[in-house]
């Protein structure tokens, strides 16, 4: 690990847990039922890495009417039913976490209860307990830098000493806006070319992460 990287900030979905493929599949079906048909690629481009409120706002604009107050809970029920059967840690993430010796935390667009549920389900929660931050704790979610800056502040580390591991273009834009180095994981649903950018290393095997971090 480079001495200037004191803290590794991990996104959750698509970086720690292999949930994005499941979520995108469910979103295709539900949005089509609502009269907003989108392909998986369109959902990845527009919504992966954003908070649930962003999708809700987009659907309401498209439909020209508000959605029911329990709309997110309907989505969450379908997610959870699928997660119980299918959710696994990202391939290689446990080995990577075992090899990283610097401080780590999680900073995700997911709601706190959903974050804990997915991390507990995959056996990763205890690795990050007490160091898990949600976009619901800041004014602006990704691609704004607020969440990553908040996580750095809570962890007592200067932004320039942090590095972010993300799988979405919105998350990487947030990392760059926060003045942090970034690693774009292309092993989830977002194409590698969407992850490329300034101060960003794109990779597709989580087992390589410790060596990549050490080389930066």
C-alpha positions as a Markdown table, in Angstrom:
| # | Residue | x | y | z |
|---|---|---|---|---|
| 1 | Unk | 0.0 | 0.0 | 0.0 |
| 2 | Unk | 1.3 | 3.4 | -0.9 |
| 3 | Unk | 2.0 | 5.4 | 2.3 |
| 4 | Unk | -0.3 | 8.2 | 1.1 |
| 5 | Unk | -3.3 | 5.8 | 0.9 |
| 6 | Unk | -4.2 | 5.4 | 4.5 |
| 7 | Unk | -7.9 | 4.5 | 3.9 |
| 8 | Unk | -9.6 | 2.3 | 1.3 |
| 9 | Unk | -13.2 | 3.2 | 0.8 |
| 10 | Unk | -15.3 | 0.4 | -0.7 |
| 11 | Unk | -18.6 | 0.8 | -2.4 |
| 12 | Unk | -20.9 | -2.1 | -1.5 |
| 13 | Unk | -23.1 | -3.2 | -4.4 |
| 14 | Unk | -21.0 | -4.6 | -7.2 |
| 15 | Unk | -17.8 | -4.3 | -5.2 |
| 16 | Unk | -18.3 | -6.2 | -2.0 |
| 17 | Unk | -21.5 | -8.1 | -2.9 |
| 18 | Unk | -22.5 | -9.3 | -6.3 |
| 19 | Unk | -26.0 | -7.7 | -6.2 |
| 20 | Unk | -26.0 | -5.4 | -9.2 |
| 21 | Unk | -26.9 | -8.2 | -11.7 |
| 22 | Unk | -29.8 | -9.2 | -9.5 |
| 23 | Unk | -31.0 | -5.7 | -8.9 |
| 24 | Unk | -30.8 | -4.7 | -12.6 |
| 25 | Unk | -32.8 | -7.8 | -13.7 |
| 26 | Unk | -35.5 | -6.9 | -11.2 |
| 27 | Unk | -35.6 | -3.3 | -12.2 |
| 28 | Unk | -36.1 | -4.1 | -15.8 |
| 29 | Unk | -39.2 | -6.1 | -15.0 |
| 30 | Unk | -40.7 | -3.6 | -12.5 |
| 31 | Unk | -40.1 | -0.5 | -14.6 |
| 32 | Unk | -41.6 | -2.2 | -17.7 |
| 33 | Unk | -44.7 | -3.0 | -15.6 |
| 34 | Unk | -44.9 | 0.7 | -14.7 |
| 35 | Unk | -44.8 | 1.8 | -18.3 |
| 36 | Unk | -41.1 | 2.8 | -18.4 |
| 37 | Unk | -39.4 | 0.0 | -20.4 |
| 38 | Unk | -35.6 | 0.2 | -20.1 |
| 39 | Unk | -32.9 | -2.3 | -21.2 |
| 40 | Unk | -30.4 | -3.5 | -18.7 |
| 41 | Unk | -27.7 | -1.3 | -20.4 |
| 42 | Unk | -29.9 | 1.7 | -20.0 |
| 43 | Unk | -30.5 | 1.0 | -16.3 |
| 44 | Unk | -26.7 | 0.6 | -15.8 |
| 45 | Unk | -26.0 | 3.9 | -17.5 |
| 46 | Unk | -28.7 | 5.9 | -15.7 |
| 47 | Unk | -29.1 | 4.3 | -12.2 |
| 48 | Unk | -26.3 | 2.0 | -11.1 |
| 49 | Unk | -24.4 | 3.7 | -8.3 |
| 50 | Unk | -27.2 | 6.2 | -7.5 |
| 51 | Unk | -29.5 | 6.3 | -4.5 |
| 52 | Unk | -33.1 | 4.8 | -4.7 |
| 53 | Unk | -34.5 | 8.4 | -4.6 |
| 54 | Unk | -32.9 | 9.1 | -8.0 |
| 55 | Unk | -34.7 | 6.2 | -9.7 |
| 56 | Unk | -38.0 | 7.2 | -8.0 |
| 57 | Unk | -37.7 | 10.8 | -9.2 |
| 58 | Unk | -36.9 | 9.6 | -12.8 |
| 59 | Unk | -39.9 | 7.3 | -12.8 |
| 60 | Unk | -42.3 | 10.0 | -11.5 |
| 61 | Unk | -41.1 | 12.4 | -14.1 |
| 62 | Unk | -41.7 | 9.8 | -16.8 |
| 63 | Unk | -45.1 | 8.9 | -15.6 |
| 64 | Unk | -46.1 | 12.5 | -14.7 |
| 65 | Unk | -47.5 | 11.4 | -11.3 |
| 66 | Unk | -46.1 | 10.5 | -7.8 |
| 67 | Unk | -45.5 | 6.8 | -7.0 |
| 68 | Unk | -47.1 | 5.2 | -3.9 |
| 69 | Unk | -45.3 | 5.9 | -0.7 |
| 70 | Unk | -44.3 | 2.3 | -0.3 |
| 71 | Unk | -42.8 | 1.9 | -3.8 |
| 72 | Unk | -39.3 | 1.4 | -2.5 |
| 73 | Unk | -40.4 | -1.2 | 0.0 |
| 74 | Unk | -42.0 | -3.2 | -2.9 |
| 75 | Unk | -38.7 | -3.1 | -4.8 |
| 76 | Unk | -36.8 | -4.1 | -1.6 |
| 77 | Unk | -39.1 | -7.1 | -1.0 |
| 78 | Unk | -38.3 | -8.4 | -4.5 |
| 79 | Unk | -34.6 | -7.7 | -4.1 |
| 80 | Unk | -34.5 | -9.5 | -0.8 |
| 81 | Unk | -36.3 | -12.5 | -2.1 |
| 82 | Unk | -33.7 | -12.9 | -4.8 |
| 83 | Unk | -30.8 | -12.0 | -2.6 |
| 84 | Unk | -31.8 | -14.8 | -0.1 |
| 85 | Unk | -31.3 | -17.3 | -2.9 |
| 86 | Unk | -28.6 | -15.8 | -5.2 |
| 87 | Unk | -26.5 | -13.2 | -3.4 |
| 88 | Unk | -22.8 | -13.9 | -2.9 |
| 89 | Unk | -19.7 | -11.9 | -2.2 |
| 90 | Unk | -17.9 | -10.6 | -5.2 |
| 91 | Unk | -15.5 | -13.3 | -6.4 |
| 92 | Unk | -12.1 | -12.7 | -4.8 |
| 93 | Unk | -13.1 | -10.0 | -2.4 |
| 94 | Unk | -12.5 | -11.9 | 0.8 |
| 95 | Unk | -8.9 | -12.7 | -0.3 |
| 96 | Unk | -8.4 | -9.1 | -1.2 |
| 97 | Unk | -9.7 | -7.9 | 2.1 |
| 98 | Unk | -7.4 | -10.3 | 3.9 |
| 99 | Unk | -4.4 | -8.9 | 2.1 |
| 100 | Unk | -5.2 | -5.2 | 2.6 |
| 101 | Unk | -3.5 | -3.9 | 5.8 |
| 102 | Unk | -4.6 | -0.3 | 5.7 |
| 103 | Unk | -7.9 | 1.0 | 7.2 |
| 104 | Unk | -11.1 | 0.2 | 5.3 |
| 105 | Unk | -14.7 | 1.3 | 5.3 |
| 106 | Unk | -17.9 | 1.1 | 3.2 |
| 107 | Unk | -19.6 | 4.1 | 1.6 |
| 108 | Unk | -22.7 | 3.2 | -0.4 |
| 109 | Unk | -25.8 | 4.7 | -2.0 |
| 110 | Unk | -27.9 | 1.9 | -0.4 |
| 111 | Unk | -30.0 | 2.6 | 2.7 |
| 112 | Unk | -28.4 | 1.6 | 6.0 |
| 113 | Unk | -30.8 | -1.3 | 6.7 |
| 114 | Unk | -30.3 | -2.7 | 3.1 |
| 115 | Unk | -26.5 | -2.3 | 3.5 |
| 116 | Unk | -26.4 | -4.3 | 6.7 |
| 117 | Unk | -28.7 | -6.9 | 5.3 |
| 118 | Unk | -26.5 | -7.6 | 2.2 |
| 119 | Unk | -23.3 | -7.5 | 4.2 |
| 120 | Unk | -24.6 | -9.9 | 6.8 |
| 121 | Unk | -26.1 | -12.2 | 4.2 |
| 122 | Unk | -22.7 | -12.6 | 2.5 |
| 123 | Unk | -20.7 | -12.9 | 5.8 |
| 124 | Unk | -18.9 | -9.5 | 5.3 |
| 125 | Unk | -20.6 | -7.4 | 7.9 |
| 126 | Unk | -18.2 | -8.0 | 10.7 |
| 127 | Unk | -15.3 | -6.9 | 8.5 |
| 128 | Unk | -16.7 | -3.4 | 8.4 |
| 129 | Unk | -19.0 | -3.1 | 11.5 |
| 130 | Unk | -18.9 | 0.5 | 12.8 |
| 131 | Unk | -17.4 | 1.7 | 9.5 |
| 132 | Unk | -20.4 | 1.6 | 7.2 |
| 133 | Unk | -21.7 | 4.9 | 5.7 |
| 134 | Unk | -24.8 | 5.5 | 3.6 |
| 135 | Unk | -25.8 | 8.3 | 1.2 |
| 136 | Unk | -28.8 | 8.8 | 3.5 |
| 137 | Unk | -26.3 | 10.5 | 5.9 |
| 138 | Unk | -25.3 | 13.3 | 3.5 |
| 139 | Unk | -27.1 | 16.0 | 1.6 |
| 140 | Unk | -26.1 | 14.9 | -1.9 |
| 141 | Unk | -25.5 | 11.4 | -3.1 |
| 142 | Unk | -23.1 | 10.2 | -5.8 |
| 143 | Unk | -21.8 | 11.7 | -8.2 |
| 144 | Unk | -21.4 | 14.5 | -5.6 |
| 145 | Unk | -18.4 | 13.9 | -3.4 |
| 146 | Unk | -20.3 | 14.4 | -0.1 |
| 147 | Unk | -20.5 | 10.7 | 0.9 |
| 148 | Unk | -16.8 | 10.0 | 0.4 |
| 149 | Unk | -15.8 | 13.2 | 2.1 |
| 150 | Unk | -18.1 | 12.3 | 5.0 |
| 151 | Unk | -16.6 | 8.8 | 5.3 |
| 152 | Unk | -13.1 | 10.2 | 5.3 |
| 153 | Unk | -14.0 | 12.7 | 8.0 |
| 154 | Unk | -15.6 | 10.1 | 10.2 |
| 155 | Unk | -12.5 | 7.8 | 9.7 |
| 156 | Unk | -10.2 | 10.7 | 10.5 |
| 157 | Unk | -8.3 | 10.6 | 7.2 |
| 158 | Unk | -7.6 | 13.4 | 4.8 |
| 159 | Unk | -9.3 | 13.0 | 1.4 |
| 160 | Unk | -5.9 | 13.0 | -0.4 |
| 161 | Unk | -4.9 | 10.0 | 1.7 |
| 162 | Unk | -8.0 | 8.0 | 0.6 |
| 163 | Unk | -8.6 | 5.6 | -2.3 |
| 164 | Unk | -12.0 | 4.5 | -3.5 |
| 165 | Unk | -13.0 | 1.2 | -5.0 |
| 166 | Unk | -16.2 | 1.6 | -7.2 |
| 167 | Unk | -18.0 | -0.2 | -9.9 |
| 168 | Unk | -20.1 | 2.6 | -11.3 |
| 169 | Unk | -19.4 | 5.8 | -13.3 |
| 170 | Unk | -21.3 | 7.9 | -10.8 |
| 171 | Unk | -19.3 | 6.5 | -7.9 |
| 172 | Unk | -16.0 | 7.2 | -9.7 |
| 173 | Unk | -17.1 | 10.7 | -10.6 |
| 174 | Unk | -17.8 | 11.2 | -6.8 |
| 175 | Unk | -14.3 | 9.9 | -5.9 |
| 176 | Unk | -12.6 | 12.2 | -8.4 |
| 177 | Unk | -14.7 | 15.2 | -7.2 |
| 178 | Unk | -13.6 | 14.3 | -3.6 |
| 179 | Unk | -9.9 | 14.5 | -4.7 |
| 180 | Unk | -9.4 | 10.8 | -4.2 |
| 181 | Unk | -7.6 | 8.2 | -6.3 |
| 182 | Unk | -10.0 | 5.5 | -7.6 |
| 183 | Unk | -10.1 | 1.9 | -8.8 |
| 184 | Unk | -12.9 | 1.0 | -11.1 |
| 185 | Unk | -14.0 | -2.6 | -10.8 |
| 186 | Unk | -15.2 | -3.9 | -14.2 |
| 187 | Unk | -16.2 | -7.3 | -13.1 |
| 188 | Unk | -19.8 | -6.3 | -12.3 |
| 189 | Unk | -22.3 | -4.8 | -14.7 |
| 190 | Unk | -20.7 | -1.6 | -15.8 |
| 191 | Unk | -18.6 | -1.8 | -19.0 |
| 192 | Unk | -14.9 | -1.0 | -18.5 |
| 193 | Unk | -15.0 | 2.0 | -20.9 |
| 194 | Unk | -17.6 | 3.7 | -18.6 |
| 195 | Unk | -15.2 | 3.5 | -15.7 |
| 196 | Unk | -12.2 | 5.1 | -17.3 |
| 197 | Unk | -11.1 | 8.6 | -16.3 |
| 198 | Unk | -8.6 | 10.7 | -14.5 |
| 199 | Unk | -6.9 | 9.2 | -11.4 |
| 200 | Unk | -8.7 | 5.9 | -12.1 |
| 201 | Unk | -7.3 | 2.4 | -12.5 |
| 202 | Unk | -9.7 | 0.0 | -14.1 |
| 203 | Unk | -9.4 | -3.7 | -13.3 |
| 204 | Unk | -11.6 | -6.8 | -13.5 |
| 205 | Unk | -10.2 | -9.3 | -10.9 |
| 206 | Unk | -10.7 | -8.4 | -7.3 |
| 207 | Unk | -7.8 | -10.6 | -6.3 |
| 208 | Unk | -5.5 | -8.1 | -8.0 |
| 209 | Unk | -6.6 | -5.2 | -5.9 |
| 210 | Unk | -4.0 | -5.4 | -3.1 |
| 211 | Unk | -1.2 | -5.4 | -5.6 |
| 212 | Unk | -2.8 | -2.6 | -7.6 |
| 213 | Unk | -3.2 | -0.5 | -4.4 |
| 214 | Unk | 0.5 | -1.1 | -3.5 |
| 215 | Unk | 1.6 | 0.0 | -6.9 |
| 216 | Unk | -0.2 | 3.4 | -6.8 |
